[in-house]
């Protein structure tokens, strides 16, 4: 991202980020940053968190403190599992899904997690990374 990239955002983009915690076509991302994101190379440092036991390979994505309250009464269920490097909604490529749908997919994963599901999600993640289909 650009240094002081937040200054590049329009008021509309600031409002979108505040609501969704992400921006489609984020203007703060440099050209190299876009390549890193397209091939999920920006996720590699999180492998250190997996190796340290702070994260899992598969699970709900880590949430910002501002997002936790959006899980309402299901927040304890969310926090009962380690966040993952990849997860259910990431491999289903529903980046345009509403935040509510992403939360439902997080809960689906938590309710149905198993070694078989994790292996399927890891395999799908590898395919998406090789294809550079992170956009």
The 8 nearest C-alpha neighbors of each residue, nearest first, counted from 0:
[[1, 28, 27, 29, 32, 2, 4, 3],
 [0, 2, 4, 27, 3, 29, 28, 5],
 [1, 3, 4, 0, 5, 27, 6, 28],
 [2, 4, 5, 6, 1, 7, 0, 27],
 [5, 3, 1, 27, 2, 6, 7, 0],
 [4, 6, 7, 3, 8, 27, 13, 2],
 [5, 7, 4, 8, 3, 9, 27, 2],
 [8, 6, 5, 4, 9, 27, 26, 3],
 [9, 7, 6, 5, 12, 13, 10, 26],
 [8, 10, 12, 11, 13, 7, 6, 14],
 [9, 11, 13, 12, 14, 8, 15, 7],
 [12, 10, 14, 9, 13, 15, 8, 16],
 [13, 11, 15, 9, 14, 10, 8, 16],
 [14, 12, 10, 16, 11, 15, 17, 8],
 [13, 15, 17, 11, 12, 16, 10, 18],
 [16, 14, 12, 18, 17, 13, 19, 11],
 [17, 15, 20, 21, 13, 19, 18, 14],
 [16, 18, 14, 15, 20, 19, 13, 21],
 [17, 19, 15, 16, 20, 14, 21, 13],
 [18, 20, 16, 21, 15, 17, 98, 22],
 [21, 19, 16, 17, 18, 22, 15, 66],
 [22, 20, 16, 19, 23, 15, 25, 17],
 [23, 21, 25, 16, 24, 15, 12, 20],
 [22, 24, 25, 21, 95, 26, 94, 134],
 [25, 23, 22, 26, 28, 27, 134, 21],
 [24, 26, 22, 27, 23, 28, 21, 12],
 [27, 25, 28, 24, 7, 8, 29, 4],
 [28, 26, 4, 0, 25, 1, 29, 7],
 [29, 27, 0, 26, 32, 25, 33, 1],
 [28, 30, 32, 0, 31, 1, 33, 27],
 [31, 29, 33, 32, 34, 28, 35, 0],
 [32, 30, 34, 33, 29, 35, 28, 36],
 [31, 33, 29, 35, 30, 34, 28, 36],
 [34, 32, 36, 30, 31, 35, 37, 29],
 [33, 35, 37, 31, 36, 32, 38, 30],
 [36, 34, 40, 32, 41, 33, 38, 37],
 [35, 37, 39, 33, 38, 34, 41, 40],
 [38, 36, 133, 34, 131, 134, 39, 35],
 [37, 39, 131, 128, 36, 40, 35, 133],
 [40, 38, 36, 41, 42, 37, 35, 128],
 [39, 41, 35, 42, 38, 43, 36, 37],
 [40, 42, 39, 35, 43, 36, 44, 32],
 [41, 43, 40, 45, 39, 44, 84, 46],
 [42, 44, 45, 46, 40, 41, 39, 47],
 [45, 43, 46, 42, 47, 41, 48, 40],
 [46, 44, 48, 47, 43, 42, 49, 84],
 [47, 45, 49, 48, 44, 43, 50, 42],
 [46, 48, 50, 45, 49, 44, 51, 43],
 [47, 49, 51, 45, 53, 46, 50, 54],
 [50, 48, 54, 46, 52, 47, 51, 55],
 [49, 51, 47, 52, 48, 46, 53, 54],
 [52, 50, 48, 49, 53, 47, 54, 46],
 [51, 53, 49, 50, 54, 48, 55, 47],
 [52, 54, 48, 51, 49, 81, 55, 50],
 [55, 53, 49, 82, 81, 48, 52, 83],
 [54, 56, 83, 57, 49, 81, 82, 58],
 [55, 57, 84, 83, 85, 49, 54, 58],
 [58, 56, 83, 85, 86, 55, 84, 117],
 [59, 57, 83, 86, 82, 60, 85, 55],
 [58, 60, 82, 105, 83, 86, 61, 57],
 [59, 61, 82, 83, 58, 62, 86, 84],
 [62, 60, 82, 59, 63, 83, 84, 81],
 [63, 61, 66, 60, 64, 67, 65, 82],
 [62, 64, 66, 65, 67, 61, 20, 60],
 [63, 65, 66, 67, 62, 68, 61, 69],
 [64, 66, 63, 67, 68, 62, 69, 20],
 [67, 65, 63, 64, 69, 68, 62, 70],
 [66, 68, 69, 64, 65, 70, 62, 74],
 [67, 69, 70, 71, 66, 65, 74, 64],
 [68, 70, 71, 67, 66, 74, 65, 102],
 [71, 69, 74, 73, 68, 67, 72, 102],
 [72, 70, 69, 73, 68, 74, 67, 75],
 [71, 73, 74, 70, 75, 76, 68, 69],
 [74, 72, 76, 70, 71, 75, 77, 106],
 [73, 75, 70, 77, 76, 72, 71, 78],
 [76, 74, 78, 77, 73, 79, 72, 70],
 [77, 75, 79, 73, 74, 78, 80, 109],
 [78, 76, 74, 75, 79, 80, 73, 106],
 [77, 79, 75, 80, 76, 74, 81, 82],
 [80, 78, 76, 77, 75, 81, 74, 109],
 [81, 79, 78, 77, 82, 58, 76, 109],
 [80, 82, 54, 55, 83, 58, 79, 53],
 [81, 83, 59, 61, 58, 60, 54, 55],
 [84, 82, 58, 57, 55, 56, 85, 60],
 [83, 85, 56, 57, 55, 60, 45, 86],
 [86, 84, 57, 83, 56, 58, 89, 60],
 [85, 87, 58, 57, 89, 59, 88, 83],
 [86, 88, 89, 90, 108, 104, 91, 120],
 [87, 89, 91, 90, 86, 104, 93, 101],
 [90, 88, 86, 92, 91, 87, 85, 93],
 [91, 89, 92, 88, 124, 87, 123, 86],
 [90, 92, 88, 89, 93, 87, 123, 94],
 [93, 91, 90, 89, 94, 88, 133, 95],
 [92, 94, 96, 95, 91, 88, 89, 90],
 [95, 93, 96, 92, 89, 88, 134, 97],
 [94, 96, 93, 97, 92, 23, 98, 101],
 [97, 95, 93, 94, 100, 98, 101, 99],
 [96, 98, 100, 99, 101, 95, 94, 19],
 [97, 99, 101, 100, 102, 96, 19, 103],
 [98, 100, 102, 97, 101, 103, 96, 69],
 [101, 99, 103, 97, 102, 98, 96, 104],
 [100, 102, 104, 98, 103, 99, 105, 88],
 [101, 103, 105, 99, 100, 104, 98, 106],
 [104, 102, 100, 106, 101, 105, 107, 99],
 [103, 105, 107, 101, 106, 102, 88, 108],
 [106, 104, 102, 108, 59, 103, 107, 101],
 [105, 107, 109, 103, 104, 108, 110, 102],
 [108, 106, 104, 110, 105, 109, 111, 103],
 [107, 109, 111, 105, 112, 106, 110, 104],
 [110, 108, 106, 112, 107, 111, 105, 77],
 [111, 109, 107, 108, 112, 106, 105, 76],
 [112, 110, 108, 109, 107, 113, 116, 106],
 [113, 111, 108, 109, 110, 116, 117, 114],
 [112, 114, 116, 115, 117, 111, 118, 108],
 [113, 115, 117, 116, 118, 112, 119, 120],
 [116, 114, 118, 113, 117, 119, 112, 120],
 [115, 117, 119, 113, 118, 114, 112, 120],
 [118, 116, 114, 120, 119, 115, 121, 57],
 [117, 119, 121, 115, 120, 116, 114, 122],
 [120, 118, 116, 122, 117, 121, 123, 115],
 [119, 121, 123, 117, 122, 118, 124, 116],
 [120, 122, 124, 118, 123, 119, 117, 125],
 [123, 121, 119, 125, 124, 120, 118, 126],
 [124, 122, 120, 126, 125, 121, 90, 119],
 [123, 125, 121, 127, 122, 126, 90, 120],
 [124, 126, 128, 122, 123, 127, 129, 121],
 [125, 127, 123, 129, 124, 128, 130, 122],
 [128, 126, 130, 124, 132, 125, 129, 131],
 [127, 129, 131, 125, 38, 130, 126, 124],
 [130, 128, 126, 131, 127, 125, 38, 132],
 [131, 129, 127, 132, 128, 126, 38, 133],
 [130, 132, 38, 128, 37, 129, 133, 127],
 [133, 131, 127, 130, 134, 37, 128, 38],
 [132, 134, 37, 131, 38, 36, 39, 127],
 [133, 37, 132, 36, 131, 94, 33, 38]]
